[in-house]
Amino acid sequence: MGSILRVPSKVSAEEAALPGNGIAAKEEAPTGPASKIFTPLAIGNGTLTLSHRIVLAPLTRNRGLPLKPTATPSDPNRVWYPDSLVAEYYAQRTTPGGLLITEGLPPNLIGNGMPGVPGLFCPEQVAGWKAVVEAVHAKGGYIYAQLWNAGRASIPQHTGMPTISASATPYEDDECYPYPPPGESKQVRYRDFPPTELSVEGIKEQIGDYVLAAKRAVEECGFDGVEVHGGNGYLPEQFLSSNINKRTDDYGGSPEKRCRFALELMEALAEAIGENKLAIRLSPFGLYNQARGMQRLETWGHLCRELKRKHRLSYVHFIEPRYEQVHSLEEKNKFLESWGIPDVSLALFREIFGDTPFFTAGGWNDKNVWGVLEDGTYDAFAIGRLYLSTPDLLERLKEGKKMNQYDRSRFYGPFEDRTIGYTDYPTWEGVEAWGGKLVD
């Protein structure tokens, strides 16, 4: 999807919002127009040049319209599509030469993990996303479609199909699916609906659906490229994670074999739409959706070295190490100890990818972005929460103006009043009349 951030109960929101190493703005770093943020960046192997280095991160918002508006509990709606409101949302956040990454788009019905999420597997969805792309292009922006397969992070009552994963590994605790199933009032536990292990034929089918969705995105909708969601405990990361992937065939049992699904997926997509239009998002130190596997450096190191060796990707997109689903510093340190890593950073992966444009996401804001690009740590920032609440974020960042405070309760729908907390956040000119709060 884009990813849901559940701030742990025993860690402050401020601490959870920081990147893994508590990165802060560099002392005496250039700010405003003098920052490297406002310089061009070539992606797509030189086929696209961004005018600045602030990217809209992928953000699940659950604002799609139901394809079956007269659904009933016994005959629920299972497919959603984007309409003019979704196009308005993306257009509001478009800047000339700026890049937007969509929310996660399921390439098929079985891969959809949440209600209200518009996928990319039926004509109505294709038409809706084409209108979104046209709205972004009309304002001079660029937009990539993120493809997202939730795998076991769903329930069969939602999709009407069996849940799939690398292995038939149930969740380890009482974590619940975030929405009551259709026709019910209570949430259900993931572990009560364990996934089905994909057969080798099933793996090929899932890759085939990704390919069809990527072709629709580029050839029919006009997206500038496609980003694979390979992190946050969704299907590709379910194959990468040793605690989930229990296979003993060519897709599991070692770091190299656990990488096979992701590598075959990227190979198929590169062949279908071209490397210039292909990117991937990864979270090598994430714990989200119970992706708590071992051999982190061995597994993700192999994956990234192979991706770099085989492909000239448009860019790579990494999520900073954070406190996702970790409830204390002590628990975080236990994970690090079990991995044999004294501390975590993305430095290894930056080194592996070399001159491939390297995006970072997770906890970045108007206070801590300064000076980071200048020292070559990263090439661009993907910003989510502040960007969803501040449609003119780039301009305010340049001019040193405060950002709109987001309303967390309106992050994820579905809602009947879809505009609230979605398209009603003002630009700076409308802040005074807005009546909402600004971030200090």
Backbone torsions as a table, in degrees:
resi	resn	phi	psi	omega
1	MET	NA	-165.5	130.0
2	GLY	-52.8	-177.3	-172.3
3	SER	-112.7	146.5	173.2
4	ILE	-85.5	130.6	174.2
5	LEU	-100.9	116.5	174.7
6	ARG	-105.7	105.4	-177.2
7	VAL	-68.3	124.0	-177.5
8	PRO	-60.0	149.2	-174.2
9	SER	-70.9	-25.8	-175.4
10	LYS	-102.9	6.2	176.1
11	VAL	-121.4	134.6	-177.1
12	SER	-64.1	153.7	177.4
13	ALA	-60.0	-36.6	-179.1
14	GLU	-65.0	-41.0	179.9
15	GLU	-69.1	-41.0	-179.9
16	ALA	-66.1	-26.6	-177.7
17	ALA	-78.6	-12.6	-179.0
18	LEU	-81.6	148.5	170.2
19	PRO	-58.4	165.8	-171.0
20	GLY	-54.3	-35.7	-177.3
21	ASN	-100.5	16.9	178.8
22	GLY	63.8	37.2	-177.6
23	ILE	-58.9	129.6	176.4
24	ALA	-122.6	168.3	179.1
25	ALA	-59.2	141.1	177.9
26	LYS	-70.9	143.4	178.2
27	GLU	-63.5	139.0	178.3
28	GLU	57.2	27.0	177.6
29	ALA	-74.9	146.6	176.1
30	PRO	-65.1	136.2	179.3
31	THR	-121.2	172.2	178.0
32	GLY	60.4	-148.2	-174.7
33	PRO	-58.7	-21.5	-179.2
34	ALA	-77.6	-10.8	-177.3
35	SER	-73.5	151.3	175.9
36	LYS	-64.6	-17.4	176.7
37	ILE	-52.8	-34.2	-173.7
38	PHE	-98.8	31.0	175.3
39	THR	-113.6	158.0	-177.5
40	PRO	-67.6	156.0	175.4
41	LEU	-142.4	125.1	177.5
42	ALA	-86.1	130.7	172.0
43	ILE	-124.8	179.3	179.3
44	GLY	61.2	32.4	-178.9
45	ASN	55.1	40.9	175.2
46	GLY	89.6	0.1	-178.4
47	THR	-81.9	-21.0	176.0
48	LEU	-130.1	140.1	174.8
49	THR	-121.8	114.8	176.9
50	LEU	-76.7	144.5	-179.3
51	SER	-85.1	-13.5	177.5
52	HIS	-155.3	177.0	-168.9
53	ARG	-119.3	29.8	171.5
54	ILE	-109.4	120.4	-175.3
55	VAL	-114.7	139.2	172.1
56	LEU	-71.5	116.7	179.1
57	ALA	-69.1	154.6	175.8
58	PRO	-66.5	129.4	-173.8
59	LEU	-137.8	112.7	174.6
60	THR	-67.3	126.6	-178.7
61	ARG	-124.0	-11.8	175.7
62	ASN	55.3	44.8	-178.5
63	ARG	-110.0	14.6	178.4
64	GLY	-70.6	159.9	176.4
65	LEU	-93.2	143.9	178.5
66	PRO	-71.1	135.7	177.0
67	LEU	-68.8	-26.3	179.5
68	LYS	-117.8	82.2	-174.4
69	PRO	-66.4	-18.9	-179.7
70	THR	-99.0	29.3	-178.3
71	ALA	-61.6	154.5	177.1
72	THR	-127.1	163.7	178.1
73	PRO	-54.9	-33.9	-180.0
74	SER	-83.9	-16.1	179.0
75	ASP	-137.5	69.8	-171.3
76	PRO	-73.4	156.6	171.3
77	ASN	-76.2	138.4	180.0
78	ARG	-126.0	-0.7	-175.8
79	VAL	-130.8	134.6	178.3
80	TRP	-125.6	153.7	-179.1
81	TYR	-136.3	155.2	179.1
82	PRO	-83.2	145.1	178.6
83	ASP	-122.7	-162.0	-176.6
84	SER	-64.6	-27.9	177.8
85	LEU	-66.6	-40.9	177.2
86	VAL	-64.3	-40.7	177.1
87	ALA	-62.5	-39.5	178.3
88	GLU	-63.6	-41.4	-179.7
89	TYR	-58.2	-49.1	-179.5
90	TYR	-69.7	-38.2	179.4
91	ALA	-63.7	-36.8	178.8
92	GLN	-58.6	-31.7	-174.8
93	ARG	-100.9	12.4	-179.9
94	THR	-89.1	135.8	172.9
95	THR	-124.1	151.9	177.5
96	PRO	-58.1	122.3	179.5
97	GLY	77.7	7.0	178.8
98	GLY	-93.0	156.6	-178.7
99	LEU	-109.7	133.3	171.9
100	LEU	-113.7	142.2	171.6
101	ILE	-115.0	128.2	-176.6
102	THR	-68.6	165.2	164.0
103	GLU	-55.9	163.2	180.0
104	GLY	-66.3	128.5	-178.9
105	LEU	-107.9	114.3	177.8
106	PRO	-61.8	132.4	178.6
107	PRO	-80.6	-7.3	178.9
108	ASN	-159.1	171.4	-177.6
109	LEU	-67.8	-40.2	-176.5
110	ILE	-66.5	-22.4	-178.2
111	GLY	-89.0	-1.5	-177.8
112	ASN	-82.4	123.2	-175.7
113	GLY	-97.7	-8.5	-173.9
114	MET	-148.7	150.0	175.1
115	PRO	-71.5	152.4	177.1
116	GLY	83.9	-1.1	-177.7
117	VAL	-91.8	119.0	179.3
118	PRO	-80.4	121.5	-178.2
119	GLY	-88.9	-156.8	-179.1
120	LEU	-146.0	57.6	-177.1
121	PHE	-138.3	9.0	176.2
122	CYS	-142.9	161.1	-174.1
123	PRO	-57.7	-39.3	-179.1
124	GLU	-63.7	-37.2	177.6
125	GLN	-68.4	-42.1	178.3
126	VAL	-60.4	-45.1	179.7
127	ALA	-63.1	-41.4	-179.8
128	GLY	-65.4	-43.5	179.7
129	TRP	-71.0	-30.6	175.1
130	LYS	-61.3	-39.8	178.3
131	ALA	-67.4	-36.5	176.2
132	VAL	-61.8	-48.1	-179.6
133	VAL	-60.6	-43.2	-179.8
134	GLU	-62.5	-38.0	179.1
135	ALA	-66.0	-39.0	178.7
136	VAL	-69.8	-45.1	-179.9
137	HIS	-64.6	-32.8	180.0
138	ALA	-63.5	-25.0	177.9
139	LYS	-98.7	9.9	174.7
140	GLY	84.1	14.3	-178.6
141	GLY	-98.4	174.4	176.2
142	TYR	-119.5	153.7	-178.6
143	ILE	-148.5	131.3	175.1
144	TYR	-106.5	143.9	174.9
145	ALA	-92.1	125.9	174.3
146	GLN	-90.9	126.5	177.5
147	LEU	-96.3	129.8	-170.5
148	TRP	-135.1	122.0	173.6
149	ASN	-117.4	115.4	-173.4
150	ALA	-71.2	-22.0	-177.0
151	GLY	58.0	-128.2	-175.4
152	ARG	-75.6	-5.4	178.5
153	ALA	-82.5	44.8	176.8
154	SER	-148.4	-176.3	175.5
155	ILE	-137.2	150.9	-177.7
156	PRO	-63.9	-26.7	179.1
157	GLN	-65.9	-26.7	-178.9
158	HIS	-77.5	-47.0	-176.3
159	THR	-90.9	-20.5	-173.7
160	GLY	76.8	14.3	-177.3
161	MET	-136.7	161.6	177.1
162	PRO	-63.1	145.9	174.3
163	THR	-77.0	141.9	-175.9
164	ILE	-119.3	157.3	174.5
165	SER	-165.2	-178.2	177.4
166	ALA	-64.2	-36.9	178.5
167	SER	-142.2	168.5	179.6
168	ALA	-84.8	53.8	-175.6
169	THR	-95.4	117.4	179.2
170	PRO	-76.7	164.4	172.8
171	TYR	-63.5	154.5	-171.6
172	GLU	-89.5	-14.1	-174.7
173	ASP	-140.3	-158.3	-174.0
174	ASP	-94.5	20.7	179.1
175	GLU	-57.5	137.1	-176.0
176	CYS	-105.4	150.7	167.8
177	TYR	-61.7	135.3	-169.0
178	PRO	-69.2	-8.7	-179.5
179	TYR	-126.7	140.8	172.1
180	PRO	-60.6	142.4	177.6
181	PRO	-59.9	158.0	179.2
182	PRO	-52.7	129.3	178.1
183	GLY	83.2	1.0	-180.0
184	GLU	-120.1	163.9	-176.8
185	SER	-110.0	-9.5	-178.1
186	LYS	-116.4	149.5	175.2
187	GLN	-72.0	159.2	177.3
188	VAL	-121.9	156.8	-179.4
189	ARG	-82.8	138.2	176.1
190	TYR	-57.4	-42.1	-171.5
191	ARG	-66.4	-16.2	176.8
192	ASP	-77.9	-7.4	-179.3
193	PHE	-133.8	68.1	-176.8
194	PRO	-62.1	150.5	-176.5
195	PRO	-76.5	164.6	171.9
196	THR	-92.7	135.0	176.7
197	GLU	-70.9	128.7	178.2
198	LEU	-66.8	131.6	170.3
199	SER	-73.1	168.9	176.6
200	VAL	-60.3	-39.9	176.3
201	GLU	-63.3	-40.5	178.0
202	GLY	-63.8	-37.4	175.5
203	ILE	-59.5	-46.1	179.9
204	LYS	-62.2	-37.1	179.3
205	GLU	-65.6	-42.0	179.0
206	GLN	-64.5	-43.5	177.6
207	ILE	-61.8	-39.9	178.1
208	GLY	-61.4	-38.2	178.3
209	ASP	-69.0	-37.6	173.4
210	TYR	-58.3	-45.5	-177.9
211	VAL	-62.4	-45.1	179.0
212	LEU	-61.2	-42.0	179.5
213	ALA	-65.5	-40.0	178.7
214	ALA	-63.9	-41.3	177.7
215	LYS	-65.0	-41.9	176.4
216	ARG	-60.3	-43.1	-178.0
217	ALA	-59.4	-48.5	-173.9
218	VAL	-82.5	-46.9	-171.4
219	GLU	-84.2	-34.0	-176.8
220	GLU	-101.2	-42.9	-178.3
221	CYS	-85.5	-26.7	-179.5
222	GLY	89.2	13.7	176.8
223	PHE	-56.1	147.9	179.5
224	ASP	-76.2	-15.6	177.7
225	GLY	178.2	-176.5	-176.5
226	VAL	-133.1	134.7	173.0
227	GLU	-113.3	128.2	175.4
228	VAL	-85.1	128.8	173.6
229	HIS	-81.0	100.9	-178.9
230	GLY	-105.7	16.2	-175.9
231	GLY	-126.1	-164.0	172.8
232	ASN	56.4	26.4	174.6
233	GLY	75.2	18.3	176.3
234	TYR	-89.4	-173.8	-163.8
235	LEU	-51.4	-51.0	179.3
236	PRO	-58.6	-40.0	-179.6
237	GLU	-74.5	-22.8	174.0
238	GLN	-64.6	-33.5	173.3
239	PHE	-72.3	-35.1	-177.5
240	LEU	-74.3	-23.8	-170.8
241	SER	-90.7	121.8	-174.9
242	SER	-68.3	-24.1	179.3
243	ASN	-79.4	-15.9	177.8
244	ILE	-102.9	-45.7	-178.0
245	ASN	-82.9	104.8	-179.6
246	LYS	-108.2	16.9	-175.1
247	ARG	-66.7	154.7	176.0
248	THR	-120.5	10.5	178.0
249	ASP	-96.6	-155.8	-176.7
250	ASP	-71.4	-3.8	-178.3
251	TYR	-110.1	13.4	179.9
252	GLY	-167.0	168.1	176.8
253	GLY	106.6	-16.4	177.6
254	SER	-154.0	161.2	177.1
255	PRO	-54.8	-42.0	-177.5
256	GLU	-65.5	-42.8	-178.6
257	LYS	-71.7	-33.7	178.0
258	ARG	-66.3	-20.5	178.7
259	CYS	-83.1	-11.0	-170.0
260	ARG	-61.2	-42.7	-179.4
261	PHE	-59.0	-50.6	-178.3
262	ALA	-61.7	-40.1	-179.0
263	LEU	-69.0	-40.4	177.2
264	GLU	-66.7	-37.7	177.7
265	LEU	-61.6	-48.8	-178.8
266	MET	-66.1	-35.1	177.2
267	GLU	-62.6	-45.3	-179.4
268	ALA	-65.7	-39.7	179.9
269	LEU	-69.8	-39.6	178.0
270	ALA	-61.2	-40.1	179.0
271	GLU	-68.2	-34.5	-175.6
272	ALA	-77.4	-41.7	-173.7
273	ILE	-122.4	-7.7	179.3
274	GLY	95.1	142.6	-178.4
275	GLU	-62.0	-31.1	-178.0
276	ASN	-62.2	-21.9	-176.4
277	LYS	-110.1	16.9	-172.3
278	LEU	-124.4	134.4	177.8
279	ALA	-141.3	171.9	178.7
280	ILE	-144.4	146.7	175.5
281	ARG	-112.1	131.9	-176.0
282	LEU	-132.5	152.8	176.0
283	SER	-134.0	74.5	-172.1
284	PRO	-62.8	-18.5	179.2
285	PHE	-118.3	17.9	-179.6
286	GLY	-78.2	158.6	177.8
287	LEU	-127.1	11.2	-172.8
288	TYR	-71.0	147.4	-177.5
289	ASN	54.5	34.6	175.0
290	GLN	60.6	30.5	171.4
291	ALA	-81.1	88.0	-170.3
292	ARG	-120.9	33.6	-175.0
293	GLY	-71.4	168.2	179.5
294	MET	-96.2	-173.8	176.1
295	GLN	53.2	48.7	-176.8
296	ARG	-63.5	-52.4	-177.4
297	LEU	-66.8	-38.3	179.8
298	GLU	-64.8	-44.1	-175.6
299	THR	-73.4	-56.2	-177.0
300	TRP	-72.0	-28.2	174.5
301	GLY	-63.1	-45.3	177.8
302	HIS	-63.4	-45.5	179.7
303	LEU	-56.3	-48.4	-175.4
304	CYS	-70.4	-37.1	177.0
305	ARG	-64.1	-39.2	178.2
306	GLU	-69.5	-40.1	177.1
307	LEU	-61.5	-43.0	179.7
308	LYS	-66.9	-39.1	-178.5
309	ARG	-68.4	-37.1	-172.1
310	LYS	-92.2	-25.5	-169.6
311	HIS	-135.9	151.0	168.4
312	ARG	-105.5	82.7	-175.3
313	LEU	-70.0	156.1	178.6
314	SER	-60.8	-45.7	175.5
315	TYR	-165.0	168.9	169.9
316	VAL	-122.7	150.8	-169.9
317	HIS	-133.5	115.4	-175.8
318	PHE	-115.9	144.1	175.8
319	ILE	-95.2	130.1	-179.4
320	GLU	-62.8	145.6	174.4
321	PRO	-62.3	126.7	-176.4
322	ARG	-141.1	-162.2	-175.3
323	TYR	-100.4	29.4	-176.4
324	GLU	-56.8	120.5	177.6
325	GLN	55.3	29.3	171.4
326	VAL	-116.7	133.0	-169.1
327	HIS	-101.9	0.4	177.3
328	SER	-164.4	160.2	175.4
329	LEU	-62.2	-35.6	178.7
330	GLU	-60.8	-43.5	-179.8
331	GLU	-67.0	-39.8	176.9
332	LYS	-59.2	-45.4	-178.4
333	ASN	-64.2	-31.4	176.5
334	LYS	-64.9	-39.8	176.8
335	PHE	-63.9	-45.9	179.3
336	LEU	-59.2	-43.1	179.4
337	GLU	-62.9	-41.2	-179.4
338	SER	-67.2	-26.9	177.2
339	TRP	-84.4	-10.5	-177.2
340	GLY	73.4	30.3	-177.3
341	ILE	-123.9	121.3	-179.1
342	PRO	-68.6	-30.6	178.4
343	ASP	-155.2	166.2	-177.0
344	VAL	-123.3	142.5	173.0
345	SER	-157.3	169.5	-180.0
346	LEU	-92.9	9.8	-173.9
347	ALA	-58.3	-41.8	-179.7
348	LEU	-58.5	-42.3	-174.8
349	PHE	-75.2	-34.3	172.8
350	ARG	-60.5	-41.6	179.7
351	GLU	-66.2	-42.5	-179.1
352	ILE	-61.4	-44.4	-173.9
353	PHE	-82.0	-14.1	172.0
354	GLY	54.8	-113.9	-174.3
355	ASP	-87.1	3.2	173.9
356	THR	-70.0	127.8	179.5
357	PRO	-52.1	130.2	-170.7
358	PHE	-117.7	112.3	179.0
359	PHE	-96.4	145.2	175.3
360	THR	-122.8	139.8	178.9
361	ALA	-135.2	146.6	174.3
362	GLY	123.7	96.4	173.2
363	GLY	85.0	4.3	-179.5
364	TRP	-78.7	141.5	-178.9
365	ASN	-149.4	-172.5	-175.9
366	ASP	-72.7	-5.3	-179.8
367	LYS	-98.8	-34.6	-169.4
368	ASN	-110.5	7.0	-179.4
369	VAL	-84.1	-14.7	-171.2
370	TRP	-74.9	131.1	175.9
371	GLY	87.2	-8.8	-176.7
372	VAL	-73.9	-43.8	-179.3
373	LEU	-71.7	-31.1	-177.9
374	GLU	-61.8	-34.6	-178.5
375	ASP	-89.1	6.9	174.1
376	GLY	80.3	9.8	-179.6
377	THR	-60.5	-46.2	179.5
378	TYR	-140.1	174.0	179.2
379	ASP	-108.4	-22.7	-178.9
380	ALA	-161.2	157.1	176.8
381	PHE	-107.1	134.1	167.9
382	ALA	-102.1	117.2	-175.5
383	ILE	-115.0	135.6	-175.7
384	GLY	-111.4	-76.3	-168.2
385	ARG	-59.3	-45.3	179.4
386	LEU	-68.6	-27.2	-180.0
387	TYR	-76.1	-32.9	179.1
388	LEU	-70.6	-29.0	-179.5
389	SER	-92.6	-14.6	-174.8
390	THR	-129.7	87.6	-175.0
391	PRO	-61.8	-27.4	177.0
392	ASP	-101.9	38.8	-177.5
393	LEU	-53.4	-44.8	-176.4
394	LEU	-59.7	-46.7	-179.0
395	GLU	-64.0	-42.2	179.6
396	ARG	-66.6	-37.0	177.7
397	LEU	-61.8	-43.1	-179.2
398	LYS	-66.5	-36.0	-175.0
399	GLU	-96.9	1.3	177.7
400	GLY	72.0	27.0	179.2
401	LYS	-91.9	153.4	-178.3
402	LYS	-69.5	154.3	179.6
403	MET	-93.5	155.6	172.9
404	ASN	-69.3	140.0	173.8
405	GLN	-76.9	129.1	179.8
406	TYR	-80.2	156.6	176.8
407	ASP	-104.9	102.3	-176.0
408	ARG	-59.6	-30.8	-177.5
409	SER	-67.8	-14.1	-179.7
410	ARG	-108.7	14.2	178.3
411	PHE	-62.8	-50.3	-168.9
412	TYR	-120.7	123.6	174.7
413	GLY	-84.2	-150.0	-1.6
414	PRO	-72.0	150.8	175.9
415	PHE	-130.7	150.4	172.1
416	GLU	-70.8	-41.0	177.6
417	ASP	-92.4	79.8	-168.7
418	ARG	-68.5	-22.0	-174.5
419	THR	-74.2	-29.2	-174.2
420	ILE	-67.6	127.5	-177.5
421	GLY	70.8	19.8	-177.9
422	TYR	-132.6	-69.5	-179.7
423	THR	-110.2	4.9	-176.5
424	ASP	-99.9	4.7	173.8
425	TYR	-72.1	134.4	-173.2
426	PRO	-89.1	159.2	163.9
427	THR	-76.2	176.3	-175.6
428	TRP	-57.1	-35.6	-178.1
429	GLU	-63.7	-25.4	-177.9
430	GLY	-102.7	4.5	-174.6
431	VAL	-62.2	-43.2	-175.6
432	GLU	-60.8	-40.1	-179.5
433	ALA	-80.8	-15.5	-175.3
434	TRP	-65.1	-47.2	179.5
435	GLY	87.1	-0.2	177.8
436	GLY	-87.4	-177.5	-177.3
437	LYS	-96.0	150.4	172.0
438	LEU	-104.8	151.1	177.9
439	VAL	-77.4	129.4	179.0
440	ASP	-67.1	NA	NA
